[in-house]
Every structure is written in structure tokens, then in C-alpha cells.
Amino acid sequence: MPLRFFDERQALIVSAAAARIFPSDENGPGAAEAGVILYIDQQLASPYGRDIHRYTQPPFEDGLPEQGYQGKATPQEVYREGLRLLGNDFDGLPYDEQDGKLRSIQETYFFRLLRQHTIEGMFCDPMHGGNKDLIGWQIIGYPGPHMSWSDQVDQHDGKAYRPKPMSLSQVVGHLVRPWEDAE
């Protein structure tokens, strides 16, 4: 899938940062294997990235945490600034230096947004670009958006039941696209 917002260099940097937030380890694959960078890229290229659904007029003041972000910058602008904070060589740094750089910016809105997007990209329906091969759902045992469980109720009484995850496209039998990307 081609990049729509990031260039290749930027994608490598953000992908490396996401991989440190949700790394691969002995428990399973992480952000790199799940294609989180494609999720983030698609979101930033969508109307969400341009902030068309959020009120963006002044005054811009710090609100309470439960009020969410109250600033002027769009998600696209936040990532552009975040890339400057990470530096052009972030993906080439040793892991401990990457972790240190991420710790140094963890109080920024960019880091909070990157962390949120990394988690979303790990566990979203694959139609949004992340969760490649349903990796995230396999990690947590989520079976996907089944429309009814009535045919399963009597078959597994008292036994562990862990069905193979299925995306929405697999459940309905055709490609499903997010409404923001619909033509």
C-alpha cells in the first residue's frame, strides 16, 4: 500500500518510534509487524488529519484533560513538529537512545497522539490500514465483529472457545472501506 501522507524517510522515523512504543517481544509481534505506520499514514491523509471535524477557531487555551486537545495545530501539523523533535536519524539510533529520546518528549501532545495512534493501529479493523493479518486481535483474543453468536452458544458449553479472528470485510464477504475514504 503506498504512503499517502509521509515520505519514505518520515515513515521510517515514525515506524521506529511506534515500534518502541509497542515492540515485538517474546509475547508476540509489535507495531512494525502489524503495519501501524500504514494506519497512521492513512489517518493523517484523511479528513481527520486535516482536522475538518474539529472546531479550530481561537481562543486556543489549555483545557482540562477530559476536554481533549484545545490547540490550533491539526494532526498533520502535530506530526510534522514531532518529526522535528525526533530528528532525522531517529530510526538509526540504538534502541536505548530511541527510548531516551521518546522519554524526553513523553509530555508533549505529539507523543500522546503517536502513542494513541500506535495502539489504534495495533487493534483496529484492517480496513483502516493497521492490524495486518489481524496480529493485534490474535494477541488479545478478539474474534472480530461477528454479527451473531447464537450458533456457537450450545457448541462450546463449558469449553474454552477462541475462534480465528475475522475482519469486517471477511465477515460480510466483500471489501469494506472507511467512510472517510469512500468515493
Sequence and secondary structure as in RCSB ss.txt:
>XXXX:A:sequence
MPLRFFDERQALIVSAAAARIFPSDENGPGAAEAGVILYIDQQLASPYGRDIHRYTQPPFEDGLPEQGYQGKATP
QEVYREGLRLLGNDFDGLPYDEQDGKLRSIQETYFFRLLRQHTIEGMFCDPMHGGNKDLIGWQIIGYPGPHMSWS
DQVDQHDGKAYRPKPMSLSQVVGHLVRPWEDAE
>XXXX:A:secstr
   SSS HHHHHHHHHHHHHHS  BTTB  HHHHTHHHHHHHHHHSTTTTTTTS   S      GGG   SS  H
HHHHHHHHHHH TTGGGS HHHHHHHHHHTTTSHHHHHHHHHHHHHHHS GGGS SGGGHHHHHHT     S  T
TTTTTTTTS        HHHHHTS    GGG  
